[in-house]
Amino acid sequence: MVINNCSSCGGKVEYSPKDKALKCIKCGNTYSINFKKEVVKKPVVETEEAEGYKEWEKSDRSYSC
């Protein structure tokens, strides 16, 4: 549903963070917003080659502070 103008007075409708809704700036009429949060789950695939684990095994590294 797309709302451009208030159905009561024809005024401009803007988002109101306080009301978490669309609100007419002329008459104060509010229109609720349906928030749909879509979660997409994907498996994480990690390989030793992608992370460079084998490279660390091949050489010695030391750090000092």
N, C-alpha and C positions, 0 to 999 in steps of 0.2 A: 504494500500500500504506500503510495507516494502522496504526501500532503504538502502543498505549496502555500495555500491560504487557509485561514480559519473558516470552518463550515458555518460558524455562527454569525461572524461579522465581516468576513472577507479580508481581515487583517493579515499581516505577515506572520508566519509561524517560524520560530527559531528554537534551537535546542537550549534547554535550561538545565545546567548541571545540578542545581539545587533540587529540582523536581525529578531529575533523571527522565525527562519527557520533553516532548515538543510543546511549546507554549506560545500562545498568541500574544504579541506585544501590545495589541490594542485592548482586548477584553479579558485576557488572562486565562482563556479556555485552554486546557491541557489535553494532550493526546499521548497515551502511553506508547512505549516503544518495546517491541518484543526482541530481546537480545538473545540470539542463538549462538552459543559457543560450540563450534565444531572442533572436535579433537581427532587428530589423525595420528594413529600409533604406527610407527615403523620400527622394525627390528634393527638393532645396531649390530653391524657386522664389522668386527675388527680382526685384522690378521697381523701376524708378527711382522711381516714385510712392510705393511702400511705404516706401522708405528715405529719401525726402525729398531726393533729389539735385537735382531741378529747382528746389526752393525755395532751395537754396544758390546755384544759378546766378543767380537773380533778384536777389539782394541781396549787397552787400559786407559783410564782417564782419572786424573786426580785434580782436586781443587783445594786451595788453601786460602784462608782469609787473613 
